[in-house]
Amino acid sequence: MRCIIMIVLAMLGPAVVAAPGFVFAKFSGSPYNGTSDVWTYSGRITVEYPSWLYTTTTEETTTYVYGTYMYLKGGIVYGFKAAYDDFSSVKVDNRFVVPKNSAECKGGIGYIQYAEDGWHKVELRAANNTLIGGTSSYLDNSFAKGFYYHRTGSAWRPFTIRTDVEEQFVTALPNGCAINPNPTWVRSGDHPWGVQILSSLIRDNDPTVMDIAYKVISGKSTVKVRILAFEDGERSFAKVVRPETFVDGTAPANWDAVEANVVHTLSWKVSSDWATRLAKVKLEILVCEDDLLPLELRTIPASNQYGKMKISWNAISESQIFDALLWLYADKDPGLTLAGGVLKNGATQLASGEGLSSIRGAYVSGAGYQYTYPATEYIYSKMGYQLLTGAPLNYANSETRLGLSPSGVRQYAYKIVQE
């Protein structure tokens, strides 16, 4: 199960356009083509199952290119590896992060970091030189053919294609590795989806009403939509407003089944939900497909010690947890209360103002005090999971050798699945 909570600010602003999906191009006649633009190539197609990039009958003097977009987080170093016979490269935006290898079959490694979060063009190029073939390549004799990425604090992972909705990575397809940029949570063949804010205007004849036109871009026919607003544009629980009064019959009949890929209009009676000047409010459209957090899952078969166990093994960021809390607040989660800018579950404080609340734990020599974030455990519980700690964590590490080490906001989840 997956969810992307897409949040778009709207206050008299322009539309935000969703990124395009996978494209593919094949350029013949040269041992390596590093200049032709895959996005403008007339023969580009949407890729469904790109395993044939690694076929054993790759044409000679031909370059294969995949173009897609990845959502890269600001401040995080991303690494890319390319290994292909004969030549390979990785280009992010206008920069060759992994330049074409100087010698055949050598591959390469490169890193990139951005200051801000955002979508970035990524090109993966593989070229065969003179002989039909093109798959028996290794990178420093340690990485098999294919393309890999990683981010700070995570292991190298192959770009892969999903085989079902929960098992993330495939490393032994019959024809080698396949491609799907999992950090963006974009599925192969899909368009990265989001919200287009087409207009957000205060009515001339009634300045207490804001009309918002929007469209959700999704591969699904319907999605879940929620609305929040923030005084002064400050994304904070101290400034949040939950719009509840919509006029002229514009409220969806079912907020959990809003039709995707068509234009919708909301007419918010701002004065009924908020007493401050209209000019200082910003609106957010929240969209969710499946679940609150994008968990990368692995299944451990049942044993004498535990039943069949599903564990998450990707690090969840503070911003993702904060977004999930905003969704739950917009959803009127009965387990939450908000007073004085402090969000609580019972007596447990989850967030305050613009940040998550933490609890200081034991002091560890060389690492300082250890902190836990109650919001993480609460969100996991809403998804049917528990924190992966203690004996279950030790068991999961022994069975998978993932070496999971929870710390701070980086916590993992598990649940026992009934056969």
Secondary structure, DSSP 8 states (H G I E B T S, - for coil): -----EEEEESS----------EEEEEESSS---SS-TTT-TT-B--S-GGGGG-TTB-TTEEEEEEEEEEE-TT-EEEEEEE-SSEEEEEETTEEEE---SSTT--EEEEEE-SS-EEEEEEEEEEE-SSSB-----BTTTB-SEEEEEETTS--EE----SSSSB---S-BTTB-----GGGT--TT----EEEEEEEEE-SS-TTEEEEEEEEE-SSSEEEEEEEEEETT--STTTEE----B-TT-S-S-TTSEESSSEEEEEEEHHHH--S-GGGEEEEEEEESS-SS---EEEE---SSSSSEEEE-S---HHHHHHHHHHHHHTT-TT-EEETTEEEETTEEEEETTEE--EEEEEETTTEEEEE-HHHHHHHHHTT-EE--HHHHHHHHHHH------BTTB--EEEE---
